[in-house]
């Protein structure tokens, strides 16, 4: 039986031919048309961004540590401690991304993308440990009399705040482009670093301008920064946990999938649409209603047309599993 719409000889066409008649092209041409960013794949962009973050954090950790030591500022030393953990967390992200890029194999038919949220959990653990250490050391310094920080530390801190905020925006943009949970977590490391540096700037300013009796303002700033770091860690943990549990957090993508499905001739409506995120790609389970009088062969061919249409419109979708439901009456 032929389709009840204008696909000539659809019942006798191959899957590839159905896709081409529908105007979506062959699977090979779709892969060729998949967008890249400046000629680079999303995975390579994420790896490069993570490596740059790692180098940046290492240089800043040394700068903060030396400035804090010679400038008598524990807030800066605490900041250096956090930047040091950032180096190791960025290294974990880099290794995790490298592993998640491995192609599917017999034991891992969906690929190795689950390594990414697992790495995110480790990054969050680093953040919580950093917050705890900074809070503990800050309380000790608050209870111990010491000299006020030197004014020159403010100049260094001002430059660090600007650099870390710019780093956050750049890495966060790359994380959004590549749909990388781990890269978004790494971006928040830059933001938390900017927050701790800002807190240190405020604390040191109070200690310098107010003079004797306000030396602990620097340490109070470090304590406040530890709270921000712990809160940011929770914000990073939440989406990664949802990803590993296949929580349905992709309402906008589901709407795009349903809109694309209804644009395909022969698809009457959609029912269930479940999306799971694995690494930087999405895997979709979709129920689509078609004319109940279609043959099994034609229904199967139409399902391939629908799958091709979805992957053409949404290149981040790696696979679509379609269940065809007959529309009766």
TORVO-612345 format. One record per residue (C-alpha): residue number from 1; residue in one letter; x, y, z. Coordinates in pm, 1 decimal, always signed. Last residue first. Layout:
+-----+---+----------+----------+----------+
!   k ! r !       px !       py !       pz !
+-----+---+----------+----------+----------+
! NUM ! A !        X !        Y !        Z !
...
+-----+---+----------+----------+----------+
END
This chain:
+-----+---+----------+----------+----------+
!   k ! r !       px !       py !       pz !
+-----+---+----------+----------+----------+
! 329 ! X !  -1082.1 !   +548.8 !  +1240.3 !
! 328 ! X !   -771.4 !   +413.9 !  +1403.8 !
! 327 ! X !   -438.3 !   +597.0 !  +1428.4 !
! 326 ! X !   -167.5 !   +332.5 !  +1439.1 !
! 325 ! X !   +130.9 !   +388.1 !  +1674.8 !
! 324 ! X !   +487.5 !   +378.9 !  +1538.5 !
! 323 ! X !   +763.3 !   +353.8 !  +1799.4 !
! 322 ! X !  +1065.8 !   +563.3 !  +1706.1 !
! 321 ! X !  +1414.8 !   +531.1 !  +1858.8 !
! 320 ! X !  +1609.4 !   +846.4 !  +1772.4 !
! 319 ! X !  +1988.8 !   +863.1 !  +1792.9 !
! 318 ! X !  +2263.5 !  +1124.1 !  +1822.4 !
! 317 ! X !  +2047.7 !  +1433.6 !  +1869.3 !
! 316 ! X !  +2286.2 !  +1733.2 !  +1882.8 !
! 315 ! X !  +2227.9 !  +1783.6 !  +1509.2 !
! 314 ! X !  +1866.8 !  +1894.5 !  +1571.0 !
! 313 ! X !  +1687.6 !  +1978.5 !  +1244.9 !
! 312 ! X !  +1866.9 !  +1712.7 !  +1036.4 !
! 311 ! X !  +1851.2 !  +1460.5 !  +1321.6 !
! 310 ! X !  +1475.8 !  +1514.1 !  +1355.7 !
! 309 ! X !  +1413.8 !  +1486.7 !   +980.4 !
! 308 ! X !  +1622.0 !  +1169.0 !   +951.0 !
! 307 ! X !  +1424.7 !  +1005.2 !  +1231.5 !
! 306 ! X !  +1095.8 !  +1105.0 !  +1070.9 !
! 305 ! X !  +1197.7 !   +965.4 !   +730.5 !
! 304 ! X !  +1311.7 !   +647.2 !   +905.5 !
! 303 ! X !   +973.1 !   +614.5 !  +1078.3 !
! 302 ! X !   +803.7 !   +662.8 !   +740.8 !
! 301 ! X !   +994.8 !   +364.1 !   +603.6 !
! 300 ! X !   +880.2 !   +145.7 !   +894.1 !
! 299 ! X !   +521.7 !   +254.4 !   +847.1 !
! 298 ! X !   +552.0 !   +176.0 !   +475.1 !
! 297 ! X !   +689.7 !   -175.0 !   +539.6 !
! 296 ! X !   +435.9 !   -249.7 !   +814.0 !
! 295 ! X !   +156.4 !   -149.4 !   +578.3 !
! 294 ! X !    -29.8 !   +174.4 !   +638.8 !
! 293 ! X !   -401.6 !   +149.4 !   +718.9 !
! 292 ! X !   -360.5 !   +285.3 !  +1074.6 !
! 291 ! X !   -248.3 !   +624.0 !   +944.3 !
! 290 ! X !    +36.4 !   +740.8 !  +1167.8 !
! 289 ! X !    +88.8 !   +818.8 !  +1537.7 !
! 288 ! X !   +441.5 !   +875.7 !  +1665.3 !
! 287 ! X !   +596.4 !   +750.4 !  +1991.1 !
! 286 ! X !   +946.0 !   +890.8 !  +2049.6 !
! 285 ! X !  +1249.5 !   +771.8 !  +2246.0 !
! 284 ! X !  +1536.5 !  +1020.4 !  +2201.5 !
! 283 ! X !  +1909.8 !  +1004.6 !  +2270.3 !
! 282 ! X !  +2093.7 !  +1334.7 !  +2319.4 !
! 281 ! X !  +2462.4 !  +1409.3 !  +2272.6 !
! 280 ! X !  +2730.8 !  +1595.2 !  +2468.2 !
! 279 ! X !  +2791.2 !  +1316.5 !  +2719.3 !
! 278 ! X !  +2477.7 !  +1104.7 !  +2736.8 !
! 277 ! X !  +2158.1 !  +1306.1 !  +2768.5 !
! 276 ! X !  +1828.1 !  +1120.7 !  +2782.0 !
! 275 ! X !  +1509.3 !  +1235.4 !  +2612.7 !
! 274 ! X !  +1161.2 !  +1087.1 !  +2635.7 !
! 273 ! X !   +879.4 !  +1171.2 !  +2397.3 !
! 272 ! X !   +547.8 !   +997.6 !  +2447.8 !
! 271 ! X !   +263.0 !  +1082.9 !  +2214.2 !
! 270 ! X !   +318.6 !  +1240.7 !  +1875.3 !
! 269 ! X !    +66.2 !  +1343.0 !  +1612.6 !
! 268 ! X !    -44.4 !  +1272.8 !  +1256.1 !
! 267 ! X !   +296.1 !  +1193.4 !  +1104.7 !
! 266 ! X !   +225.0 !  +1130.0 !   +733.9 !
! 265 ! X !   +392.6 !  +1444.1 !   +606.0 !
! 264 ! X !   +679.3 !  +1546.4 !   +840.7 !
! 263 ! X !   +617.6 !  +1889.6 !   +998.6 !
! 262 ! X !   +453.6 !  +1723.9 !  +1299.7 !
! 261 ! X !   +780.8 !  +1550.8 !  +1383.9 !
! 260 ! X !   +976.6 !  +1877.2 !  +1373.9 !
! 259 ! X !   +741.0 !  +2043.4 !  +1621.9 !
! 258 ! X !   +753.7 !  +1736.3 !  +1847.4 !
! 257 ! X !  +1134.2 !  +1737.0 !  +1845.3 !
! 256 ! X !  +1151.6 !  +2112.3 !  +1909.4 !
! 255 ! X !   +910.3 !  +2080.0 !  +2203.3 !
! 254 ! X !  +1115.0 !  +1793.1 !  +2346.6 !
! 253 ! X !  +1430.3 !  +2005.7 !  +2316.9 !
! 252 ! X !  +1267.6 !  +2288.2 !  +2511.9 !
! 251 ! X !  +1145.6 !  +2050.9 !  +2785.4 !
! 250 ! X !  +1486.9 !  +1889.6 !  +2839.1 !
! 249 ! X !  +1505.6 !  +1816.0 !  +3211.5 !
! 248 ! X !  +1350.2 !  +1467.0 !  +3211.4 !
! 247 ! X !  +1567.8 !  +1290.0 !  +3470.0 !
! 246 ! X !  +1787.6 !  +1024.0 !  +3314.4 !
! 245 ! X !  +1943.4 !   +950.3 !  +3659.0 !
! 244 ! X !  +2298.6 !  +1037.9 !  +3540.8 !
! 243 ! X !  +2168.8 !  +1355.5 !  +3379.9 !
! 242 ! X !  +1963.9 !  +1462.5 !  +3680.3 !
! 241 ! X !  +2268.9 !  +1419.4 !  +3902.6 !
! 240 ! X !  +2472.9 !  +1634.3 !  +3663.2 !
! 239 ! X !  +2195.9 !  +1897.5 !  +3662.9 !
! 238 ! X !  +2198.3 !  +1922.8 !  +4048.0 !
! 237 ! X !  +2571.4 !  +1894.9 !  +4118.1 !
! 236 ! X !  +2670.3 !  +2225.0 !  +3955.0 !
! 235 ! X !  +2420.4 !  +2428.5 !  +4156.8 !
! 234 ! X !  +2527.9 !  +2239.9 !  +4470.7 !
! 233 ! X !  +2892.5 !  +2330.1 !  +4410.9 !
! 232 ! X !  +2788.9 !  +2692.6 !  +4361.9 !
! 231 ! X !  +2641.3 !  +2688.6 !  +4712.4 !
! 230 ! X !  +2962.0 !  +2545.8 !  +4860.3 !
! 229 ! X !  +3171.9 !  +2813.2 !  +4683.7 !
! 228 ! X !  +2943.0 !  +3092.8 !  +4801.4 !
! 227 ! X !  +2974.7 !  +2973.4 !  +5161.9 !
! 226 ! X !  +3354.7 !  +2957.8 !  +5129.5 !
! 225 ! X !  +3354.8 !  +3319.4 !  +5007.5 !
! 224 ! X !  +3195.2 !  +3434.3 !  +5332.8 !
! 223 ! X !  +3478.4 !  +3273.8 !  +5528.9 !
! 222 ! X !  +3740.6 !  +3436.3 !  +5303.2 !
! 221 ! X !  +3576.3 !  +3776.2 !  +5356.2 !
! 220 ! X !  +3574.6 !  +3720.7 !  +5730.7 !
! 219 ! X !  +3947.4 !  +3654.4 !  +5705.6 !
! 218 ! X !  +4020.9 !  +3985.3 !  +5533.2 !
! 217 ! X !  +3798.4 !  +4170.3 !  +5778.8 !
! 216 ! X !  +4018.3 !  +4023.3 !  +6055.2 !
! 215 ! X !  +4257.4 !  +4322.8 !  +6044.6 !
! 214 ! X !  +3976.5 !  +4561.1 !  +6134.3 !
! 213 ! X !  +4093.6 !  +4666.3 !  +6481.3 !
! 212 ! X !  +4378.2 !  +4880.0 !  +6351.7 !
! 211 ! X !  +4314.6 !  +5037.5 !  +6007.6 !
! 210 ! X !  +3975.1 !  +5116.7 !  +5855.2 !
! 209 ! X !  +4114.4 !  +5171.2 !  +5506.0 !
! 208 ! X !  +4346.0 !  +4870.7 !  +5489.3 !
! 207 ! X !  +4123.2 !  +4615.6 !  +5668.4 !
! 206 ! X !  +3811.5 !  +4732.3 !  +5483.0 !
! 205 ! X !  +3987.2 !  +4715.3 !  +5145.8 !
! 204 ! X !  +4130.7 !  +4373.0 !  +5232.8 !
! 203 ! X !  +3783.3 !  +4236.6 !  +5304.1 !
! 202 ! X !  +3629.0 !  +4385.2 !  +4989.8 !
! 201 ! X !  +3907.6 !  +4255.4 !  +4765.6 !
! 200 ! X !  +3897.0 !  +3912.6 !  +4936.1 !
! 199 ! X !  +3523.3 !  +3890.5 !  +4870.4 !
! 198 ! X !  +3584.0 !  +3985.2 !  +4506.9 !
! 197 ! X !  +3855.5 !  +3719.9 !  +4479.3 !
! 196 ! X !  +3625.1 !  +3459.4 !  +4631.5 !
! 195 ! X !  +3351.6 !  +3556.0 !  +4384.4 !
! 194 ! X !  +3587.0 !  +3551.2 !  +4083.9 !
! 193 ! X !  +3705.5 !  +3203.6 !  +4185.7 !
! 192 ! X !  +3343.7 !  +3090.6 !  +4215.2 !
! 191 ! X !  +3286.0 !  +3218.2 !  +3860.1 !
! 190 ! X !  +3595.6 !  +3040.4 !  +3727.5 !
! 189 ! X !  +3491.3 !  +2715.9 !  +3895.5 !
! 188 ! X !  +3147.8 !  +2771.4 !  +3748.3 !
! 187 ! X !  +3303.7 !  +2740.7 !  +3404.5 !
! 186 ! X !  +3446.0 !  +2399.3 !  +3497.9 !
! 185 ! X !  +3095.6 !  +2286.3 !  +3586.4 !
! 184 ! X !  +2971.7 !  +2408.2 !  +3248.3 !
! 183 ! X !  +3256.6 !  +2214.5 !  +3087.6 !
! 182 ! X !  +3153.6 !  +1898.8 !  +3274.7 !
! 181 ! X !  +2790.2 !  +1934.4 !  +3165.2 !
! 180 ! X !  +2891.2 !  +1971.5 !  +2799.6 !
! 179 ! X !  +2613.3 !  +2079.8 !  +2562.9 !
! 178 ! X !  +2885.2 !  +2187.1 !  +2311.8 !
! 177 ! X !  +2763.6 !  +2543.4 !  +2256.1 !
! 176 ! X !  +2650.0 !  +2584.6 !  +2616.5 !
! 175 ! X !  +2984.5 !  +2465.1 !  +2751.8 !
! 174 ! X !  +3169.7 !  +2693.4 !  +2510.4 !
! 173 ! X !  +2964.5 !  +2989.7 !  +2633.2 !
! 172 ! X !  +3032.5 !  +2891.2 !  +2995.3 !
! 171 ! X !  +3406.1 !  +2874.5 !  +2917.1 !
! 170 ! X !  +3408.4 !  +3227.4 !  +2773.3 !
! 169 ! X !  +3185.2 !  +3381.9 !  +3040.3 !
! 168 ! X !  +3380.1 !  +3221.7 !  +3324.5 !
! 167 ! X !  +3715.4 !  +3329.2 !  +3179.1 !
! 166 ! X !  +3592.9 !  +3689.9 !  +3152.4 !
! 165 ! X !  +3488.4 !  +3674.3 !  +3517.7 !
! 164 ! X !  +3824.1 !  +3521.7 !  +3611.1 !
! 163 ! X !  +4025.7 !  +3790.3 !  +3429.3 !
! 162 ! X !  +3831.5 !  +4083.4 !  +3576.6 !
! 161 ! X !  +3857.2 !  +3947.5 !  +3930.6 !
! 160 ! X !  +4228.7 !  +3869.3 !  +3888.8 !
! 159 ! X !  +4311.8 !  +4226.4 !  +3776.8 !
! 158 ! X !  +4137.1 !  +4373.3 !  +4080.4 !
! 157 ! X !  +4303.7 !  +4120.6 !  +4309.6 !
! 156 ! X !  +4651.7 !  +4217.7 !  +4195.4 !
! 155 ! X !  +4583.7 !  +4585.8 !  +4254.7 !
! 154 ! X !  +4424.7 !  +4513.6 !  +4593.9 !
! 153 ! X !  +4730.9 !  +4317.8 !  +4708.3 !
! 152 ! X !  +4932.8 !  +4639.8 !  +4684.0 !
! 151 ! X !  +4753.9 !  +4768.4 !  +4997.7 !
! 150 ! X !  +4936.6 !  +4527.2 !  +5233.6 !
! 149 ! X !  +4718.9 !  +4300.7 !  +5448.4 !
! 148 ! X !  +4654.9 !  +4391.1 !  +5814.9 !
! 147 ! X !  +4875.7 !  +4232.6 !  +6080.4 !
! 146 ! X !  +4765.4 !  +3935.5 !  +6290.3 !
! 145 ! X !  +4554.8 !  +3841.8 !  +6594.0 !
! 144 ! X !  +4435.6 !  +3476.6 !  +6591.8 !
! 143 ! X !  +4062.8 !  +3403.0 !  +6632.8 !
! 142 ! X !  +3978.7 !  +3528.7 !  +6283.7 !
! 141 ! X !  +4276.9 !  +3332.1 !  +6150.9 !
! 140 ! X !  +4140.4 !  +3002.2 !  +6288.0 !
! 139 ! X !  +3793.0 !  +3078.1 !  +6152.3 !
! 138 ! X !  +3941.6 !  +3147.3 !  +5808.5 !
! 137 ! X !  +4136.9 !  +2820.7 !  +5813.5 !
! 136 ! X !  +3821.1 !  +2618.1 !  +5874.5 !
! 135 ! X !  +3613.4 !  +2805.6 !  +5615.5 !
! 134 ! X !  +3887.2 !  +2775.7 !  +5349.5 !
! 133 ! X !  +3929.1 !  +2402.3 !  +5414.2 !
! 132 ! X !  +3553.2 !  +2337.7 !  +5397.9 !
! 131 ! X !  +3500.4 !  +2542.2 !  +5082.3 !
! 130 ! X !  +3791.8 !  +2368.1 !  +4908.4 !
! 129 ! X !  +3657.1 !  +2025.2 !  +5005.7 !
! 128 ! X !  +3312.5 !  +2118.8 !  +4872.8 !
! 127 ! X !  +3462.0 !  +2241.5 !  +4545.4 !
! 126 ! X !  +3677.8 !  +1931.8 !  +4500.3 !
! 125 ! X !  +3371.5 !  +1711.6 !  +4558.0 !
! 124 ! X !  +3185.6 !  +1911.8 !  +4292.9 !
! 123 ! X !  +3467.0 !  +1840.6 !  +4045.5 !
! 122 ! X !  +3443.9 !  +1471.5 !  +4132.9 !
! 121 ! X !  +3070.5 !  +1473.0 !  +4064.6 !
! 120 ! X !  +3137.3 !  +1648.9 !  +3732.9 !
! 119 ! X !  +3371.6 !  +1364.4 !  +3640.1 !
! 118 ! X !  +3081.0 !  +1123.9 !  +3682.1 !
! 117 ! X !  +2867.1 !  +1360.7 !  +3473.3 !
! 116 ! X !  +3121.6 !  +1327.7 !  +3187.3 !
! 115 ! X !  +3193.1 !   +955.2 !  +3213.2 !
! 114 ! X !  +2834.6 !   +891.0 !  +3105.4 !
! 113 ! X !  +2944.3 !   +984.3 !  +2752.5 !
! 112 ! X !  +3117.6 !   +650.8 !  +2692.9 !
! 111 ! X !  +2923.3 !   +531.1 !  +2388.7 !
! 110 ! X !  +2561.9 !   +419.6 !  +2372.7 !
! 109 ! X !  +2657.2 !    +68.3 !  +2258.0 !
! 108 ! X !  +2906.3 !    +33.4 !  +2546.5 !
! 107 ! X !  +3001.5 !   -335.9 !  +2571.6 !
! 106 ! X !  +3017.8 !   -390.8 !  +2194.3 !
! 105 ! X !  +3174.6 !    -51.5 !  +2127.2 !
! 104 ! X !  +3062.7 !   +309.9 !  +2103.1 !
! 103 ! X !  +3332.5 !   +565.4 !  +2014.6 !
! 102 ! X !  +3567.5 !   +715.3 !  +2276.6 !
! 101 ! X !  +3489.4 !  +1084.0 !  +2328.3 !
! 100 ! X !  +3379.4 !  +1020.8 !  +2690.5 !
!  99 ! X !  +3737.9 !   +919.0 !  +2777.8 !
!  98 ! X !  +3890.3 !  +1244.5 !  +2652.3 !
!  97 ! X !  +3614.2 !  +1441.9 !  +2820.5 !
!  96 ! X !  +3684.8 !  +1268.7 !  +3150.4 !
!  95 ! X !  +4058.1 !  +1334.0 !  +3121.7 !
!  94 ! X !  +3997.1 !  +1703.8 !  +3054.3 !
!  93 ! X !  +3739.7 !  +1730.9 !  +3331.6 !
!  92 ! X !  +3977.7 !  +1563.7 !  +3575.4 !
!  91 ! X !  +4255.0 !  +1803.2 !  +3473.1 !
!  90 ! X !  +4015.9 !  +2094.1 !  +3521.4 !
!  89 ! X !  +3941.0 !  +1959.8 !  +3871.3 !
!  88 ! X !  +4314.1 !  +1936.9 !  +3945.9 !
!  87 ! X !  +4378.4 !  +2294.3 !  +3833.5 !
!  86 ! X !  +4067.1 !  +2418.5 !  +4011.5 !
!  85 ! X !  +4198.6 !  +2265.0 !  +4333.8 !
!  84 ! X !  +4499.6 !  +2494.0 !  +4296.4 !
!  83 ! X !  +4272.4 !  +2791.3 !  +4224.7 !
!  82 ! X !  +4087.6 !  +2718.8 !  +4549.6 !
!  81 ! X !  +4411.7 !  +2714.1 !  +4747.5 !
!  80 ! X !  +4519.9 !  +3039.3 !  +4581.0 !
!  79 ! X !  +4195.0 !  +3204.1 !  +4691.5 !
!  78 ! X !  +4262.1 !  +3087.2 !  +5045.4 !
!  77 ! X !  +4607.6 !  +3248.5 !  +5015.5 !
!  76 ! X !  +4438.2 !  +3563.5 !  +4888.0 !
!  75 ! X !  +4198.0 !  +3568.6 !  +5182.3 !
!  74 ! X !  +4494.3 !  +3496.6 !  +5409.8 !
!  73 ! X !  +4650.9 !  +3826.9 !  +5313.6 !
!  72 ! X !  +4998.3 !  +3918.1 !  +5444.0 !
!  71 ! X !  +5106.8 !  +4079.7 !  +5113.9 !
!  70 ! X !  +5415.9 !  +3859.8 !  +5076.7 !
!  69 ! X !  +5219.8 !  +3538.4 !  +5131.0 !
!  68 ! X !  +4898.8 !  +3651.7 !  +4962.9 !
!  67 ! X !  +5081.8 !  +3786.4 !  +4657.7 !
!  66 ! X !  +5288.0 !  +3468.3 !  +4624.1 !
!  65 ! X !  +4983.1 !  +3242.8 !  +4659.5 !
!  64 ! X !  +4767.8 !  +3453.9 !  +4429.8 !
!  63 ! X !  +5026.6 !  +3458.3 !  +4150.0 !
!  62 ! X !  +5100.7 !  +3085.3 !  +4180.2 !
!  61 ! X !  +4730.1 !  +2995.4 !  +4177.9 !
!  60 ! X !  +4674.5 !  +3235.0 !  +3886.5 !
!  59 ! X !  +4931.2 !  +3057.9 !  +3669.5 !
!  58 ! X !  +4783.8 !  +2714.2 !  +3746.1 !
!  57 ! X !  +4427.6 !  +2834.6 !  +3694.4 !
!  56 ! X !  +4509.0 !  +2975.6 !  +3350.0 !
!  55 ! X !  +4686.8 !  +2657.5 !  +3239.5 !
!  54 ! X !  +4393.1 !  +2439.8 !  +3345.7 !
!  53 ! X !  +4134.2 !  +2672.5 !  +3195.4 !
!  52 ! X !  +4320.8 !  +2667.4 !  +2861.3 !
!  51 ! X !  +4318.8 !  +2286.1 !  +2873.7 !
!  50 ! X !  +3945.4 !  +2281.0 !  +2950.0 !
!  49 ! X !  +3866.2 !  +2513.3 !  +2659.5 !
!  48 ! X !  +4073.3 !  +2297.8 !  +2422.6 !
!  47 ! X !  +3902.6 !  +1977.8 !  +2535.4 !
!  46 ! X !  +3554.9 !  +2132.0 !  +2505.8 !
!  45 ! X !  +3630.8 !  +2261.3 !  +2154.8 !
!  44 ! X !  +3759.7 !  +1917.9 !  +2055.9 !
!  43 ! X !  +3439.3 !  +1752.7 !  +2179.5 !
!  42 ! X !  +3216.1 !  +2005.2 !  +2004.3 !
!  41 ! X !  +3388.2 !  +1933.5 !  +1673.3 !
!  40 ! X !  +3614.6 !  +2194.8 !  +1517.2 !
!  39 ! X !  +3578.4 !  +2375.8 !  +1182.7 !
!  38 ! X !  +3509.7 !  +2710.2 !  +1352.1 !
!  37 ! X !  +3232.0 !  +2550.9 !  +1551.5 !
!  36 ! X !  +3087.9 !  +2255.2 !  +1364.6 !
!  35 ! X !  +2744.9 !  +2213.6 !  +1215.6 !
!  34 ! X !  +2626.9 !  +1875.0 !  +1088.6 !
!  33 ! X !  +2604.9 !  +1902.9 !   +711.4 !
!  32 ! X !  +2840.7 !  +1611.4 !   +644.3 !
!  31 ! X !  +2644.6 !  +1396.7 !   +886.5 !
!  30 ! X !  +2326.7 !  +1481.9 !   +700.5 !
!  29 ! X !  +2490.1 !  +1400.6 !   +368.6 !
!  28 ! X !  +2585.0 !  +1055.5 !   +494.8 !
!  27 ! X !  +2231.2 !   +993.1 !   +625.3 !
!  26 ! X !  +2089.2 !  +1077.4 !   +284.6 !
!  25 ! X !  +1894.0 !  +1391.3 !   +210.3 !
!  24 ! X !  +1613.5 !  +1564.0 !   +404.8 !
!  23 ! X !  +1375.0 !  +1646.5 !   +121.9 !
!  22 ! X !  +1113.2 !  +1381.7 !   +193.7 !
!  21 ! X !  +1213.6 !  +1214.5 !   -134.5 !
!  20 ! X !  +1570.4 !  +1191.2 !     -1.2 !
!  19 ! X !  +1465.6 !  +1027.6 !   +324.1 !
!  18 ! X !  +1245.2 !   +777.6 !   +145.7 !
!  17 ! X !  +1526.5 !   +691.8 !    -97.4 !
!  16 ! X !  +1768.3 !   +614.9 !   +184.7 !
!  15 ! X !  +1515.5 !   +385.0 !   +348.8 !
!  14 ! X !  +1468.0 !   +205.9 !    +14.5 !
!  13 ! X !  +1166.7 !   +263.7 !   -201.7 !
!  12 ! X !   +895.5 !    +12.8 !   -299.4 !
!  11 ! X !   +618.5 !   +141.0 !    -70.6 !
!  10 ! X !   +719.3 !   +497.1 !   -142.5 !
!   9 ! X !   +631.8 !   +468.4 !   -511.0 !
!   8 ! X !   +584.1 !   +845.6 !   -542.5 !
!   7 ! X !   +557.4 !  +1021.8 !   -203.9 !
!   6 ! X !   +252.9 !  +1249.2 !   -235.7 !
!   5 ! X !    +41.2 !  +1154.7 !    +64.1 !
!   4 ! X !   -174.9 !   +855.4 !   +161.6 !
!   3 ! X !   +138.8 !   +637.6 !   +154.2 !
!   2 ! X !   +127.2 !   +345.6 !    -85.7 !
!   1 ! X !     +0.0 !     +0.0 !     +0.0 !
+-----+---+----------+----------+----------+
END
